[in-house]
Each structure stands twice: as structure tokens, then as C-alpha cells.
Amino acid sequence: MAATTGSSISMRSRLATSRISGVKLASLSSQGRSSLSFQLRPLPSRLQISCAAKPETVDKVCKIVKKQLALPEDSVVAGDSKFAELGADSLDTVEIVMGLEEEFGISVEEDSAQTIATVQDAADLIEKLIENNGA
Amino acid sequence: MQKQVLSLYRGFLRAARSKSPEDRHQVETIVSTEFRQNSKQVDRKNFIYIEYLLRRGKKQLEQLKSPDTVRLSSLNVSLSQTKNSEK
């Protein structure tokens, strides 16, 4: 749905696109046409995945991350928070992933575990794994 | 190499899950202390030493994985021994 509105607006004027794209598409509008193809794409890539994670999952991940890193209750942990920015070193990240595995009853592959850098990454991966489990 | 270390750490934490909650907590504390200590003390370019630590860690992990290793005392001993030898 978002894809259709996006493309119709981008055809009207460049300005409109760039305003809407304030989210993250700014670089795309400078590429002219390519922004159109991007928005019409069925979005099997990262973008869709990152939209897929439910807020509950992200919340849960945030909670676990906070607990694992012993962050104060009022500290802000959001989807785009990077573990490194929250003060986690590589060992902490391993611990977080292990904690998430247990919480969600999943098993994260070695390779995927290495690529997790943000809360959002983790939440996306978890949902993907849960989905695969259910299927 | 960092990957290998993290993978070993993950291995230890996984192995710890198979122990009783009490033992598990102890194992986790010791393992994480050991890794963190080494991460601070060992020079990252000292590949030979890190390789040695990795090999040693893998052996210790094998021991920890065996269901016979229920109590932590065994792990404790091996760790304190290695600490002595490091001095």
C-alpha cells in the first residue's frame, strides 16, 4: 500500500518525493527515475523485512537488551539503536543474542548472529525464525 | 579470528544451558569473566597466544559439554590453574 502512494506522488513532482522521503528515501530522489522503480518493486529486500517486525517483538528485544546490558530503566532503546552505541562490545552482543534465543525459543545460526547490529536487525531475524518454525 | 573467539564464547554459553540453573549461572560467570579479562589483557596482535587460548578454550569446552561435568568445581580448577601458569 505504501508503495503505491509513494509512486503516485513521486510522479507528480520531485519536491513531493523528497519531502515524503524525509524518512530514508532522500538519496533515491536524487537518482531520478530509479526512485520510481524502487517504490514499485515488490520489496522483498531489507525494507520489507524491517517493516515486518511487530512492535511487540521490538519492545521485547529492547527489554532484553536493557536487561543484558544493565542499562537504566529510563534509557532510550529503540529499533534503530545500535548495540555498539548502547555500549555493548562483541561479547555483550553474543550474550544478547543468546538471551534472545532463549526468550523466543529459537536458535540463531552462527552466520546470522554475526550480522546483527541493531535492535531492529534482531527483531527482524527473530520474526523470520519464528515464522519458519511455524511453517 | 575474532569470529572464532565469539563462536567459542557462544559455544560455552550454549554448553552452560545444559547444566542445572545454579551450575549454569556459575559457569556463565566464570566464562564471561575469563573472556572479558583476556579481551582486556591480551594484545590483539598476539596471534600465537590467542590461537593458543582458542585451542585451550576448545578443549575446555569439550570437557564442559560432557554430561559428566556437572559441577563447576572441575572448570574452576582448570581455570585457576591456567591463571597461575599465566603469571
Backbone of each chain as ProteinMPNN parsed JSONL, in Angstrom:
{"seq_chain_A": "MAATTGSSISMRSRLATSRISGVKLASLSSQGRSSLSFQLRPLPSRLQISCAAKPETVDKVCKIVKKQLALPEDSVVAGDSKFAELGADSLDTVEIVMGLEEEFGISVEEDSAQTIATVQDAADLIEKLIENNGA", "coords_chain_A": {"N_chain_A": [[0.842, -1.193, 0.0], [1.838, 1.233, 0.866], [3.694, 1.484, -1.082], [2.325, 2.075, -3.455], [1.127, 4.6, -3.005], [3.41, 6.06, -2.638], [4.671, 5.963, -5.174], [2.853, 7.268, -6.84], [2.874, 9.84, -5.912], [5.485, 10.575, -6.36], [5.526, 10.838, -9.043], [4.148, 13.101, -9.502], [5.64, 15.354, -8.571], [9.053, 16.238, -8.037], [9.656, 17.506, -5.714], [7.704, 16.784, -3.935], [8.292, 14.126, -3.559], [10.768, 14.224, -2.291], [10.102, 15.389, 0.037], [8.401, 13.609, 1.29], [10.082, 11.512, 1.339], [11.711, 12.134, 3.314], [11.941, 10.297, 5.307], [13.73, 8.124, 4.56], [14.341, 8.007, 1.987], [15.705, 9.94, 0.729], [18.147, 9.881, -0.688], [17.418, 8.481, -2.848], [15.698, 10.005, -4.388], [17.383, 11.716, -5.619], [18.416, 10.202, -7.526], [16.675, 10.239, -9.515], [14.807, 8.618, -11.878], [15.19, 6.087, -10.86], [14.096, 6.035, -8.379], [11.484, 5.587, -8.767], [11.323, 2.968, -9.754], [12.217, 1.691, -7.573], [10.214, 2.064, -5.708], [8.142, 0.73, -6.805], [8.863, -1.803, -6.744], [8.363, -5.13, -5.556], [9.384, -5.268, -3.062], [11.069, -7.285, -1.663], [13.231, -7.079, -0.2], [15.511, -5.786, 2.271], [13.996, -3.643, 3.237], [11.316, -4.396, 3.402], [11.477, -6.414, 5.237], [12.267, -5.033, 7.474], [10.042, -3.613, 7.965], [8.461, -5.556, 8.771], [8.793, -6.604, 11.325], [7.049, -6.916, 14.302], [5.793, -4.406, 16.562], [5.661, -5.364, 19.166], [7.556, -7.337, 19.263], [9.872, -5.863, 18.823], [9.804, -4.285, 21.11], [10.093, -6.215, 23.08], [12.601, -7.167, 22.498], [14.077, -4.858, 23.005], [13.726, -4.692, 25.744], [15.055, -6.948, 26.658], [17.605, -6.396, 25.791], [18.192, -4.173, 27.328], [18.166, -5.31, 29.858], [20.221, -7.14, 29.643], [22.435, -5.515, 29.206], [22.4, -4.104, 31.432], [21.253, -1.538, 31.54], [19.946, 1.627, 32.619], [16.485, 1.973, 33.597], [15.2, 4.135, 32.38], [16.58, 4.67, 30.122], [16.928, 5.175, 26.616], [16.012, 2.873, 24.33], [15.642, 1.998, 21.132], [14.244, 0.843, 17.978], [16.181, 1.428, 16.046], [18.471, 1.561, 17.474], [21.863, 1.019, 17.848], [23.716, -1.774, 18.943], [26.359, -1.401, 19.582], [26.413, 1.329, 20.043], [25.005, 1.472, 22.342], [26.766, 0.737, 24.132], [27.622, -1.846, 24.07], [29.942, -4.474, 23.8], [31.58, -6.842, 21.599], [31.335, -9.254, 22.907], [29.194, -8.804, 24.607], [27.219, -8.58, 22.708], [27.048, -11.163, 21.751], [26.034, -12.327, 24.065], [23.57, -11.053, 24.233], [22.284, -12.023, 21.955], [22.158, -14.707, 22.638], [20.501, -14.545, 24.86], [18.187, -13.664, 23.645], [17.605, -15.84, 22.043], [16.789, -17.702, 23.925], [14.618, -16.486, 25.102], [12.794, -16.292, 23.024], [12.669, -18.828, 22.18], [14.168, -19.819, 20.013], [16.688, -20.673, 17.583], [19.604, -19.207, 16.72], [21.512, -19.005, 13.857], [25.033, -19.261, 13.49], [26.163, -17.581, 11.481], [24.145, -15.681, 10.964], [23.962, -14.535, 13.419], [26.227, -13.038, 13.593], [25.738, -10.885, 12.02], [23.987, -9.2, 13.194], [23.325, -6.01, 14.227], [21.745, -3.978, 15.157], [18.83, -3.261, 17.208], [16.603, -3.511, 15.653], [17.509, -5.192, 13.586], [17.8, -7.541, 15.059], [15.151, -8.012, 15.891], [13.891, -8.376, 13.44], [15.141, -10.658, 12.479], [14.361, -12.487, 14.401], [11.587, -12.621, 14.022], [11.537, -13.707, 11.512], [12.64, -16.192, 11.988], [10.806, -17.294, 13.756], [8.621, -17.439, 12.147], [9.478, -19.279, 10.254], [9.674, -21.479, 11.882], [7.03, -21.96, 12.52], [6.02, -22.655, 10.063]], "CA_chain_A": [[0.0, 0.0, 0.0], [2.755, 2.367, 0.926], [4.427, 1.554, -2.333], [1.531, 2.734, -4.477], [1.043, 6.035, -2.734], [4.739, 6.623, -2.86], [4.999, 6.132, -6.576], [1.982, 8.252, -7.466], [3.337, 11.158, -5.514], [6.773, 10.869, -6.978], [5.298, 11.228, -10.43], [3.65, 14.47, -9.543], [6.775, 16.287, -8.55], [10.233, 15.821, -7.284], [9.628, 18.089, -4.377], [6.846, 15.964, -3.088], [9.017, 12.902, -3.159], [11.847, 14.43, -1.335], [9.534, 15.705, 1.334], [7.931, 12.363, 1.884], [11.196, 10.596, 1.535], [12.405, 12.518, 4.53], [12.192, 9.112, 6.122], [15.006, 7.487, 4.249], [14.471, 7.866, 0.547], [16.297, 11.153, 0.184], [19.185, 9.598, -1.666], [16.821, 7.894, -4.031], [15.107, 11.019, -5.244], [18.44, 12.318, -6.422], [18.719, 9.305, -8.632], [15.647, 10.402, -10.529], [13.928, 7.508, -12.223], [15.375, 4.862, -10.073], [13.245, 6.052, -7.202], [10.215, 5.001, -9.19], [11.439, 1.516, -9.81], [12.385, 1.199, -6.207], [8.955, 2.042, -4.972], [7.211, -0.222, -7.393], [9.372, -3.147, -6.512], [7.578, -5.853, -4.55], [10.066, -5.121, -1.775], [11.425, -8.492, -0.924], [14.553, -6.857, 0.386], [15.617, -5.37, 3.668], [12.977, -2.685, 3.649], [10.108, -5.08, 3.81], [11.761, -7.152, 6.458], [12.319, -4.139, 8.619], [8.674, -3.21, 8.275], [7.709, -6.734, 9.18], [8.876, -6.902, 12.752], [5.956, -6.299, 15.064], [6.266, -3.554, 17.665], [5.819, -6.163, 20.395], [8.862, -8.007, 19.203], [10.91, -4.851, 19.033], [9.753, -3.928, 22.53], [10.647, -7.315, 23.867], [14.047, -7.151, 22.252], [14.612, -3.705, 23.74], [13.735, -5.019, 27.164], [16.126, -7.921, 26.904], [18.874, -5.695, 25.601], [18.394, -3.337, 28.519], [18.483, -6.18, 30.974], [21.529, -7.744, 29.403], [23.491, -4.506, 29.326], [22.191, -3.422, 32.705], [21.009, -0.117, 31.304], [18.885, 2.148, 33.477], [15.126, 1.821, 33.081], [14.745, 5.265, 31.569], [17.408, 4.847, 28.934], [16.144, 5.013, 25.403], [16.438, 1.845, 23.398], [14.627, 1.919, 20.078], [14.539, -0.097, 16.907], [17.41, 1.703, 15.293], [19.623, 1.645, 18.366], [22.925, 0.051, 17.573], [24.234, -2.352, 20.18], [27.645, -0.774, 19.88], [26.15, 2.656, 20.592], [24.486, 1.303, 23.692], [27.894, 0.376, 24.979], [27.857, -3.289, 24.063], [31.066, -4.943, 22.99], [31.207, -8.025, 20.82], [30.918, -10.317, 23.825], [27.827, -8.462, 25.021], [26.309, -8.88, 21.612], [26.831, -12.614, 21.801], [25.143, -12.605, 25.195], [22.229, -10.59, 23.891], [21.694, -12.966, 21.01], [21.84, -15.928, 23.384], [19.334, -14.227, 25.671], [17.028, -13.607, 22.75], [17.31, -17.215, 21.641], [16.039, -18.386, 24.972], [13.343, -15.804, 25.309], [11.87, -16.559, 21.929], [12.708, -20.25, 21.853], [14.675, -20.014, 18.657], [18.123, -20.918, 17.518], [20.166, -18.316, 15.715], [22.721, -19.548, 13.219], [26.288, -18.531, 13.697], [26.363, -16.527, 10.483], [23.174, -14.603, 11.146], [24.25, -13.876, 14.687], [27.324, -12.086, 13.41], [25.322, -9.725, 11.239], [23.056, -8.389, 13.967], [23.995, -4.82, 14.762], [20.765, -3.108, 15.805], [17.652, -3.896, 17.785], [15.729, -3.843, 14.531], [18.079, -6.4, 12.966], [17.48, -8.684, 15.901], [13.708, -8.25, 15.849], [13.558, -8.923, 12.12], [15.637, -12.031, 12.404], [13.528, -13.307, 15.28], [10.296, -12.875, 13.379], [11.776, -14.609, 10.387], [12.871, -17.535, 12.514], [9.56, -17.795, 14.321], [7.774, -17.76, 11.002], [9.978, -20.536, 9.698], [9.332, -22.548, 12.815], [5.599, -22.241, 12.41], [5.683, -23.212, 8.758]], "C_chain_A": [[0.876, 1.241, 0.0], [3.454, 2.559, -0.412], [3.627, 2.315, -3.38], [1.429, 4.232, -4.22], [2.366, 6.698, -3.03], [4.977, 6.906, -4.324], [4.114, 7.194, -7.222], [2.449, 9.667, -7.118], [4.624, 11.512, -6.241], [6.582, 11.254, -8.44], [4.821, 12.676, -10.517], [4.793, 15.471, -9.529], [7.909, 15.765, -7.701], [10.146, 16.292, -5.832], [8.834, 17.219, -3.423], [7.582, 14.72, -2.63], [10.0, 13.195, -2.055], [11.27, 14.761, 0.036], [9.091, 14.417, 2.035], [9.102, 11.457, 2.229], [12.044, 10.996, 2.723], [12.73, 11.319, 5.416], [13.563, 8.551, 5.806], [15.254, 7.47, 2.739], [15.199, 9.037, -0.095], [17.304, 10.858, -0.912], [18.566, 9.093, -2.966], [16.268, 8.962, -4.963], [16.179, 11.683, -6.105], [18.803, 11.428, -7.603], [17.626, 9.349, -9.702], [14.787, 9.169, -10.681], [14.002, 6.347, -11.248], [14.485, 4.857, -8.836], [11.898, 5.407, -7.536], [10.296, 3.49, -9.149], [11.562, 0.942, -8.407], [11.035, 1.067, -5.517], [7.951, 1.056, -5.549], [7.643, -1.66, -7.151], [8.525, -3.844, -5.446], [8.232, -5.867, -3.166], [10.324, -6.435, -1.053], [12.674, -8.26, -0.074], [14.457, -6.378, 1.818], [14.432, -4.532, 4.123], [11.741, -3.408, 4.17], [10.315, -5.816, 5.124], [11.707, -6.208, 7.647], [10.934, -3.579, 8.939], [7.935, -4.348, 8.957], [7.691, -6.933, 10.686], [7.785, -6.162, 13.517], [6.528, -5.452, 16.195], [6.485, -4.346, 18.947], [7.187, -6.814, 20.423], [9.975, -7.024, 19.481], [10.973, -4.457, 20.503], [10.434, -4.968, 23.393], [12.163, -7.349, 23.728], [14.691, -6.021, 23.048], [14.748, -4.026, 25.221], [14.898, -5.947, 27.501], [17.491, -7.252, 26.784], [19.203, -4.86, 26.833], [18.836, -4.181, 29.694], [19.916, -6.696, 30.838], [22.668, -6.745, 29.624], [23.393, -3.73, 30.625], [22.056, -1.912, 32.514], [19.907, 0.36, 32.238], [17.523, 2.095, 32.786], [14.747, 2.915, 32.076], [15.608, 5.49, 30.328], [16.592, 4.508, 27.687], [16.769, 3.929, 24.518], [15.335, 1.699, 22.365], [15.104, 0.975, 18.986], [15.868, 0.152, 16.236], [18.636, 1.875, 16.199], [20.647, 0.586, 17.984], [23.446, -0.474, 18.904], [25.531, -1.672, 20.585], [27.442, 0.597, 20.52], [25.635, 2.579, 22.022], [25.582, 0.854, 24.652], [28.178, -1.11, 25.025], [29.104, -3.612, 23.249], [30.635, -6.244, 22.304], [30.749, -9.173, 21.721], [29.494, -10.063, 24.317], [26.839, -8.845, 23.945], [26.013, -10.374, 21.554], [25.844, -12.947, 22.909], [23.712, -12.194, 24.881], [21.55, -11.595, 22.967], [21.309, -14.26, 21.721], [20.581, -15.716, 24.232], [18.062, -14.215, 24.834], [16.613, -15.009, 22.321], [16.425, -17.891, 22.674], [14.656, -17.8, 25.137], [12.327, -16.201, 24.249], [11.857, -18.03, 21.527], [13.159, -20.519, 20.435], [16.165, -20.329, 18.73], [18.7, -20.09, 16.372], [21.453, -18.919, 15.164], [23.906, -18.638, 13.471], [26.402, -17.325, 12.759], [25.409, -15.36, 10.695], [23.497, -13.835, 12.413], [25.322, -12.804, 14.512], [26.852, -10.806, 12.731], [24.389, -8.805, 12.016], [23.782, -7.201, 14.579], [23.022, -3.922, 15.512], [19.611, -3.929, 16.375], [16.719, -4.365, 16.668], [16.198, -5.114, 13.814], [17.641, -7.632, 13.737], [16.003, -9.029, 15.788], [13.301, -8.882, 14.515], [13.939, -10.388, 12.016], [14.753, -12.963, 13.225], [12.206, -13.639, 14.607], [10.44, -13.85, 12.228], [11.901, -16.045, 10.898], [11.588, -18.141, 13.072], [8.625, -18.24, 13.199], [8.177, -19.107, 10.407], [9.629, -21.719, 10.586], [7.884, -22.967, 12.655], [5.261, -22.953, 11.116], [6.011, -24.7, 8.664]], "O_chain_A": [[0.666, 2.173, -0.776], [3.762, 3.683, -0.808], [4.192, 3.12, -4.12], [1.626, 5.035, -5.132], [2.415, 7.781, -3.612], [5.441, 7.99, -4.677], [4.586, 7.948, -8.073], [2.411, 10.568, -7.955], [4.803, 12.647, -6.684], [7.43, 11.945, -9.005], [5.074, 13.371, -11.501], [4.881, 16.337, -10.399], [7.728, 14.964, -6.783], [10.503, 15.588, -4.887], [9.229, 16.96, -2.286], [7.503, 14.318, -1.469], [10.054, 12.512, -1.033], [11.871, 14.453, 1.065], [9.377, 14.189, 3.211], [9.114, 10.753, 3.238], [12.98, 10.29, 3.097], [13.693, 11.346, 6.183], [14.445, 8.504, 6.663], [16.279, 6.963, 2.283], [15.299, 9.118, -1.32], [17.308, 11.519, -1.951], [19.133, 9.263, -4.046], [16.359, 8.838, -6.184], [15.89, 12.158, -7.203], [19.428, 11.878, -8.563], [17.657, 8.588, -10.669], [14.124, 8.731, -9.741], [13.0, 5.732, -10.883], [14.157, 3.795, -8.307], [11.267, 4.771, -6.691], [9.435, 2.823, -8.576], [11.072, -0.148, -8.11], [10.761, 0.081, -4.833], [7.03, 0.61, -4.864], [6.871, -2.6, -7.336], [8.026, -3.191, -4.53], [7.677, -6.421, -2.217], [9.835, -6.647, 0.056], [13.109, -9.138, 0.671], [13.435, -6.552, 2.483], [13.931, -4.685, 5.237], [11.2, -3.078, 5.225], [9.446, -5.835, 5.996], [11.166, -6.549, 8.699], [10.687, -3.123, 10.055], [6.925, -4.142, 9.629], [6.692, -7.378, 11.251], [7.624, -4.948, 13.391], [7.605, -5.738, 16.718], [7.388, -4.038, 19.725], [7.875, -6.841, 21.444], [10.893, -7.292, 20.256], [12.055, -4.314, 21.072], [11.221, -4.664, 24.289], [12.898, -7.533, 24.698], [15.727, -6.211, 23.685], [15.74, -3.683, 25.864], [15.616, -5.756, 28.482], [18.403, -7.511, 27.57], [20.337, -4.845, 27.312], [19.755, -3.822, 30.43], [20.7, -6.685, 31.787], [23.721, -7.091, 30.159], [24.184, -2.825, 30.891], [22.665, -1.121, 33.234], [19.029, -0.418, 32.61], [17.425, 2.163, 31.561], [14.077, 2.664, 31.075], [15.363, 6.427, 29.569], [15.692, 3.668, 27.715], [17.893, 4.061, 24.033], [14.214, 1.315, 22.699], [16.19, 0.397, 19.051], [16.595, -0.782, 15.896], [19.703, 2.284, 15.742], [20.322, -0.59, 17.823], [23.599, 0.277, 19.867], [25.773, -1.403, 21.761], [28.188, 0.991, 21.417], [25.81, 3.508, 22.81], [25.336, 0.623, 25.835], [28.889, -1.586, 25.91], [29.297, -3.089, 22.151], [29.489, -6.679, 22.415], [29.884, -9.963, 21.343], [28.69, -10.989, 24.43], [25.76, -9.367, 24.227], [24.875, -10.79, 21.335], [24.93, -13.75, 22.719], [22.762, -12.9, 25.22], [20.394, -11.968, 23.172], [20.259, -14.84, 21.442], [19.715, -16.587, 24.312], [17.01, -14.692, 25.259], [15.425, -15.324, 22.245], [15.447, -18.559, 22.341], [13.665, -18.514, 25.291], [11.152, -16.417, 24.544], [11.112, -18.426, 20.63], [12.586, -21.358, 19.74], [16.795, -20.258, 19.785], [18.326, -20.259, 15.211], [22.358, -19.29, 15.912], [23.778, -17.426, 13.639], [26.697, -16.208, 13.186], [25.806, -14.198, 10.616], [23.323, -12.618, 12.469], [25.315, -11.787, 15.206], [27.493, -9.762, 12.852], [24.041, -7.73, 11.528], [24.73, -7.362, 15.347], [23.428, -3.183, 16.409], [19.443, -5.109, 16.07], [16.135, -5.447, 16.726], [15.398, -5.989, 13.482], [17.18, -8.622, 13.168], [15.641, -10.192, 15.611], [12.479, -9.797, 14.47], [13.176, -11.228, 11.538], [14.438, -14.076, 12.804], [11.759, -14.786, 14.617], [9.583, -14.703, 12.0], [11.347, -16.98, 10.32], [11.313, -19.327, 12.893], [7.944, -19.261, 13.291], [7.335, -19.951, 10.101], [9.328, -22.813, 10.106], [7.552, -24.153, 12.652], [4.331, -23.758, 11.067], [5.785, -25.317, 7.623]]}, "seq_chain_B": "MQKQVLSLYRGFLRAARSKSPEDRHQVETIVSTEFRQNSKQVDRKNFIYIEYLLRRGKKQLEQLKSPDTVRLSSLNVSLSQTKNSEK", "coords_chain_B": {"N_chain_B": [[39.566, -14.095, 13.156], [38.523, -12.955, 15.446], [35.95, -13.769, 15.099], [36.179, -16.46, 15.597], [36.739, -16.455, 18.293], [34.393, -15.332, 19.335], [32.641, -17.248, 18.533], [33.467, -19.377, 20.026], [32.89, -18.424, 22.55], [30.141, -18.307, 22.375], [29.693, -20.999, 22.142], [30.439, -21.87, 24.701], [28.475, -20.625, 26.263], [26.246, -21.879, 25.298], [26.746, -24.489, 26.051], [26.612, -24.172, 28.752], [23.947, -23.958, 29.2], [22.992, -26.491, 29.419], [23.382, -27.291, 31.939], [22.474, -27.476, 35.445], [20.368, -24.883, 36.826], [21.753, -23.506, 38.826], [24.454, -24.298, 38.62], [24.8, -23.483, 36.07], [24.659, -20.732, 36.156], [26.949, -20.187, 37.544], [28.906, -21.215, 35.842], [28.535, -19.514, 33.687], [29.248, -17.063, 34.796], [31.966, -17.43, 35.372], [33.028, -18.068, 32.852], [32.427, -15.756, 31.4], [33.843, -13.864, 32.827], [36.443, -14.731, 32.389], [36.701, -14.468, 29.596], [36.326, -11.733, 29.286], [38.382, -10.695, 30.756], [40.607, -11.612, 29.343], [40.087, -10.319, 26.976], [40.715, -7.785, 27.597], [43.302, -7.895, 28.496], [44.917, -9.316, 26.718], [47.002, -8.745, 24.009], [45.809, -7.709, 20.912], [47.179, -8.31, 18.666], [48.712, -10.378, 19.211], [48.813, -13.06, 17.906], [49.646, -15.676, 18.092], [49.453, -16.328, 20.771], [46.725, -15.901, 21.167], [45.719, -17.838, 19.516], [46.557, -20.049, 20.857], [45.059, -19.753, 23.203], [42.55, -20.099, 22.135], [42.641, -22.75, 21.288], [42.979, -23.996, 23.728], [40.656, -23.205, 24.97], [38.775, -24.508, 23.399], [39.223, -27.139, 24.063], [38.556, -27.101, 26.751], [35.922, -26.522, 26.501], [34.951, -28.821, 25.302], [35.22, -30.551, 27.439], [33.47, -29.423, 29.215], [31.111, -29.808, 27.927], [30.567, -32.478, 28.176], [28.3, -34.602, 29.788], [29.046, -35.498, 32.196], [30.461, -33.576, 33.426], [29.209, -31.916, 35.669], [29.327, -30.405, 37.898], [30.764, -27.326, 38.813], [33.17, -27.185, 39.905], [35.173, -28.567, 38.639], [35.673, -27.103, 36.355], [36.395, -24.772, 37.498], [38.808, -25.411, 38.708], [40.445, -25.932, 36.514], [40.5, -23.467, 35.374], [41.665, -21.87, 37.322], [44.104, -22.999, 37.432], [45.192, -22.405, 34.935], [45.317, -19.738, 35.181], [47.256, -19.421, 37.067], [49.445, -20.34, 35.69], [49.768, -18.391, 33.901], [50.858, -16.319, 35.178]], "CA_chain_B": [[39.949, -14.638, 14.46], [37.521, -12.503, 16.415], [34.797, -14.634, 14.91], [36.433, -17.73, 16.28], [36.615, -16.231, 19.73], [32.975, -15.148, 19.654], [31.985, -18.526, 18.333], [33.816, -20.179, 21.204], [32.107, -17.869, 23.661], [28.78, -18.78, 22.172], [29.724, -22.425, 22.467], [30.437, -22.013, 26.154], [27.174, -20.245, 26.816], [25.31, -22.942, 24.929], [27.032, -25.651, 26.889], [26.174, -23.85, 30.112], [22.495, -24.145, 29.283], [22.637, -27.88, 29.709], [23.623, -27.561, 33.355], [21.403, -27.037, 36.346], [20.365, -23.413, 36.879], [22.775, -22.985, 39.731], [25.748, -24.521, 37.974], [24.828, -22.705, 34.847], [24.985, -19.346, 36.48], [28.355, -20.16, 37.927], [29.691, -21.406, 34.619], [28.439, -18.283, 32.893], [30.033, -16.009, 35.435], [33.395, -17.703, 35.206], [33.387, -17.971, 31.436], [32.389, -14.37, 30.937], [34.975, -13.167, 33.453], [37.665, -15.142, 31.695], [36.747, -13.868, 28.257], [36.488, -10.285, 29.386], [39.729, -10.423, 31.237], [41.519, -11.797, 28.219], [39.856, -9.305, 25.939], [41.383, -6.545, 28.007], [44.738, -8.06, 28.762], [45.706, -9.894, 25.632], [47.241, -7.886, 22.856], [45.056, -8.242, 19.792], [48.079, -8.748, 17.583], [49.452, -11.55, 19.679], [48.008, -14.132, 17.31], [50.065, -17.006, 18.552], [48.872, -16.541, 22.098], [45.271, -16.02, 21.036], [45.459, -19.164, 18.96], [46.733, -20.992, 21.964], [43.888, -19.632, 24.071], [41.416, -20.687, 21.426], [42.775, -24.212, 21.359], [42.73, -24.395, 25.106], [39.234, -22.998, 25.23], [38.007, -25.557, 22.739], [39.354, -28.365, 24.869], [37.769, -26.925, 27.973], [34.518, -26.577, 26.114], [34.636, -30.235, 25.125], [35.051, -31.131, 28.775], [32.259, -28.867, 29.826], [29.958, -30.36, 27.227], [30.252, -33.835, 28.615], [27.286, -34.545, 30.851], [29.673, -35.824, 33.478], [30.891, -32.329, 34.05], [28.002, -31.269, 36.162], [29.703, -29.387, 38.859], [31.664, -26.348, 38.245], [34.479, -27.265, 40.546], [36.177, -29.02, 37.681], [36.016, -25.972, 35.483], [37.074, -23.818, 38.366], [40.185, -25.833, 38.904], [41.213, -25.755, 35.288], [40.692, -22.037, 35.141], [42.62, -21.283, 38.268], [45.428, -23.493, 37.051], [45.722, -21.654, 33.817], [45.63, -18.39, 35.632], [48.556, -19.481, 37.725], [50.524, -20.518, 34.71], [49.936, -17.146, 33.161], [51.576, -15.341, 35.992]], "C_chain_B": [[38.951, -14.214, 15.546], [36.275, -13.376, 16.33], [34.969, -15.936, 15.666], [36.25, -17.579, 17.773], [35.141, -16.116, 20.116], [32.229, -16.465, 19.531], [32.258, -19.452, 19.52], [32.997, -19.721, 22.411], [30.664, -18.356, 23.583], [28.672, -20.26, 22.542], [29.67, -22.66, 23.964], [29.064, -21.705, 26.736], [26.116, -21.296, 26.489], [25.484, -24.157, 25.822], [26.513, -25.419, 28.303], [24.682, -24.088, 30.279], [22.113, -25.551, 29.716], [22.851, -28.22, 31.181], [22.429, -27.095, 34.191], [21.501, -25.521, 36.509], [21.494, -22.833, 37.724], [24.155, -23.095, 39.097], [25.892, -23.61, 36.764], [25.261, -21.279, 35.126], [26.463, -19.204, 36.813], [29.257, -20.263, 36.704], [29.713, -20.103, 33.829], [29.297, -17.175, 33.482], [31.521, -16.207, 35.172], [33.829, -17.516, 33.763], [33.433, -16.509, 31.002], [33.524, -13.565, 31.568], [36.256, -13.458, 32.692], [37.792, -14.463, 30.336], [37.004, -12.367, 28.342], [37.885, -9.906, 29.842], [40.723, -10.521, 30.078], [41.34, -10.72, 27.166], [40.538, -7.989, 26.307], [42.9, -6.708, 28.058], [45.54, -8.512, 27.556], [45.812, -8.912, 24.474], [46.593, -8.512, 21.622], [45.939, -8.746, 18.647], [48.894, -9.967, 17.98], [48.739, -12.819, 19.213], [48.364, -15.501, 17.874], [49.43, -17.315, 19.904], [47.358, -16.714, 21.995], [44.912, -17.391, 20.464], [45.584, -20.234, 20.035], [45.503, -20.96, 22.887], [42.663, -20.274, 23.424], [41.458, -22.207, 21.526], [42.454, -24.698, 22.758], [41.24, -24.3, 25.427], [38.39, -24.095, 24.608], [38.055, -26.852, 23.525], [38.496, -28.261, 26.116], [36.283, -27.02, 27.664], [34.091, -28.032, 25.926], [34.374, -30.893, 26.48], [33.741, -30.67, 29.395], [31.013, -29.486, 29.203], [29.589, -31.744, 27.727], [29.309, -33.774, 29.805], [27.883, -34.864, 32.216], [30.122, -34.566, 34.206], [29.655, -31.569, 34.498], [28.385, -30.108, 37.057], [30.764, -28.471, 38.283], [33.063, -26.494, 38.787], [35.559, -27.669, 39.543], [36.635, -27.869, 36.791], [36.819, -24.944, 36.269], [38.548, -24.132, 38.487], [40.995, -25.537, 37.653], [41.479, -24.272, 35.038], [41.735, -21.451, 36.076], [44.026, -21.766, 37.952], [46.013, -22.645, 35.932], [46.076, -20.24, 34.237], [46.991, -18.354, 36.316], [49.674, -19.552, 36.702], [50.765, -19.236, 33.923], [50.823, -16.145, 33.903], [53.084, -15.394, 35.756]], "O_chain_B": [[38.59, -14.993, 16.428], [35.634, -13.681, 17.336], [34.038, -16.445, 16.289], [35.685, -18.446, 18.438], [34.695, -16.718, 21.092], [31.319, -16.763, 20.304], [31.387, -20.208, 19.952], [32.485, -20.533, 23.181], [30.06, -18.755, 24.578], [27.704, -20.703, 23.162], [28.948, -23.535, 24.442], [28.559, -22.432, 27.591], [25.218, -21.567, 27.285], [24.518, -24.766, 26.282], [26.037, -26.341, 28.965], [24.213, -24.385, 31.378], [21.053, -25.772, 30.301], [22.53, -29.326, 31.614], [21.519, -26.423, 33.706], [22.575, -24.941, 36.352], [22.099, -21.817, 37.382], [24.916, -22.129, 39.042], [26.955, -23.054, 36.489], [26.104, -20.707, 34.435], [27.127, -18.244, 36.421], [30.225, -19.518, 36.549], [30.76, -19.652, 33.366], [29.98, -16.446, 32.763], [32.235, -15.275, 34.801], [34.852, -16.894, 33.479], [34.365, -16.082, 30.321], [34.099, -12.687, 30.925], [37.044, -12.561, 32.392], [38.852, -13.951, 29.976], [37.789, -11.809, 27.577], [38.478, -8.934, 29.375], [41.555, -9.639, 29.867], [42.301, -10.266, 26.544], [40.89, -7.19, 25.44], [43.662, -5.804, 27.716], [46.701, -8.137, 27.392], [44.82, -8.332, 24.033], [46.799, -9.689, 21.325], [45.497, -9.504, 17.784], [49.662, -10.51, 17.186], [48.147, -13.549, 20.008], [47.504, -16.353, 18.098], [48.937, -18.418, 20.142], [46.78, -17.574, 22.66], [43.934, -18.016, 20.873], [44.807, -21.188, 20.093], [44.984, -22.001, 23.291], [41.851, -20.911, 24.094], [40.452, -22.858, 21.809], [41.746, -25.688, 22.943], [40.655, -25.18, 26.059], [37.416, -24.558, 25.201], [37.059, -27.567, 23.639], [37.801, -29.205, 26.49], [35.495, -27.53, 28.46], [33.0, -28.424, 26.342], [33.44, -31.678, 26.642], [33.014, -31.447, 30.015], [29.993, -29.663, 29.868], [28.421, -32.129, 27.7], [29.507, -32.978, 30.724], [27.304, -34.543, 33.253], [30.154, -34.51, 35.435], [29.138, -30.701, 33.794], [27.844, -29.005, 36.975], [31.535, -28.83, 37.393], [34.025, -25.992, 38.206], [36.69, -27.187, 39.589], [37.824, -27.697, 36.52], [37.774, -24.344, 35.774], [39.41, -23.259, 38.387], [42.085, -24.967, 37.719], [42.543, -23.885, 34.555], [42.574, -20.645, 35.673], [45.008, -21.056, 38.169], [47.17, -22.227, 35.981], [47.009, -19.63, 33.715], [47.764, -17.407, 36.17], [50.712, -18.903, 36.84], [51.837, -19.032, 33.354], [51.44, -15.26, 33.311], [53.832, -14.631, 36.368]]}, "name": "protein", "num_of_chains": 2, "seq": "MAATTGSSISMRSRLATSRISGVKLASLSSQGRSSLSFQLRPLPSRLQISCAAKPETVDKVCKIVKKQLALPEDSVVAGDSKFAELGADSLDTVEIVMGLEEEFGISVEEDSAQTIATVQDAADLIEKLIENNGAMQKQVLSLYRGFLRAARSKSPEDRHQVETIVSTEFRQNSKQVDRKNFIYIEYLLRRGKKQLEQLKSPDTVRLSSLNVSLSQTKNSEK"}
